[in-house]
Amino acid sequence: MARKKVKKSDLQQKQALENQWAFDLAHRLMDESGFEQSKAFRQAFLVLELLGQLGQGVVTFEYMKQDGTLRMARGTLCQRLMPQLEADKVERHEKREPDYYRLAYAYWDWDKKAFRAFRADKVVRICAVSIPNYR
């Protein structure tokens, strides 16, 4: 008897992609930052949650800067909340290969009105999330 292939729902596909992304990040954290396996997976899912929330609204979060000081940041990746910048209109470098093995992620700093970046291995915690009501 032949088995029927069951099509995954969109939600299941999204969850599978998120799990694969977190798995890949956890392994990069173990390789590049020397994290133990359990800590690497906790950190990867924290960063996944942070990036998801940054895409929905303004997030207050903490991370360690390169000089070792703790930085509390308010940022977003939501296109509706970021200003349209002249630099966005400039053509991007098409020859540049994407860096899939990076640990740094950019975000729009709500207070400084500029792009900043944090490293995945330096995120400490998510403090608060403010998701605006769109109409």
SVG drawing of the C-alpha trace seen along z (x, -y; Angstrom):
<svg xmlns="http://www.w3.org/2000/svg" viewBox="-7 -61 44 63">
<polyline fill="none" stroke="black" stroke-width="0.4" points="0.0,0.0 1.5,-3.3 1.6,-6.1 0.1,-9.4 2.3,-12.4 0.9,-14.9 1.5,-18.5 2.9,-20.6 0.8,-23.6 2.4,-27.0 2.7,-27.2 4.5,-23.9 6.9,-25.0 7.6,-28.3 8.3,-26.4 10.6,-24.0 12.5,-26.9 12.8,-28.7 14.1,-25.5 16.6,-25.0 17.8,-28.6 18.1,-28.3 20.0,-25.0 22.4,-26.5 23.0,-29.6 23.5,-27.3 26.2,-25.4 27.9,-28.7 27.8,-29.8 29.5,-26.6 32.1,-26.8 32.9,-30.5 32.2,-31.5 32.9,-28.3 29.4,-28.0 28.3,-24.7 25.5,-23.0 22.7,-23.8 23.7,-27.4 24.1,-27.8 20.6,-26.5 19.1,-28.8 21.0,-31.8 19.9,-30.9 16.3,-30.8 16.6,-34.1 18.1,-35.7 15.4,-34.2 12.7,-35.6 14.4,-39.0 14.6,-39.2 11.0,-38.2 9.9,-40.9 12.1,-43.5 10.2,-42.9 6.9,-43.6 7.6,-46.7 10.0,-48.5 11.9,-46.2 14.0,-47.1 16.8,-44.6 20.2,-44.3 23.5,-43.2 27.2,-43.4 29.2,-45.8 32.7,-44.9 34.3,-46.9 32.4,-44.8 29.8,-47.3 26.1,-46.5 24.0,-48.4 20.3,-48.8 18.9,-49.4 15.5,-50.2 15.3,-49.2 13.1,-47.9 13.3,-46.2 9.7,-47.0 9.7,-48.9 6.7,-51.0 8.5,-52.4 11.8,-53.2 12.2,-56.4 12.8,-56.0 16.4,-56.9 18.2,-58.2 20.7,-55.4 17.9,-52.9 17.3,-54.4 20.9,-53.9 21.6,-50.7 23.0,-47.9 26.3,-46.1 25.0,-43.2 28.3,-41.4 28.6,-41.0 27.9,-37.5 25.6,-37.2 27.3,-36.2 25.3,-33.4 27.9,-32.6 27.8,-36.0 26.9,-36.5 26.2,-40.2 22.6,-41.5 21.7,-45.1 18.7,-46.9 17.3,-50.5 18.1,-52.2 15.0,-54.0 16.8,-56.5 19.9,-57.3 17.9,-57.2 20.7,-55.2 21.5,-51.6 23.4,-49.7 24.4,-46.0 24.6,-43.4 26.3,-40.1 24.2,-37.0 26.6,-35.7 26.3,-39.0 22.5,-39.3 21.6,-39.2 17.8,-39.6 14.7,-41.1 13.2,-43.6 10.0,-44.9 8.1,-44.9 5.9,-47.6 3.8,-46.6 2.0,-49.6 -1.6,-49.4 -1.5,-49.8 -4.6,-51.3"/>
</svg>
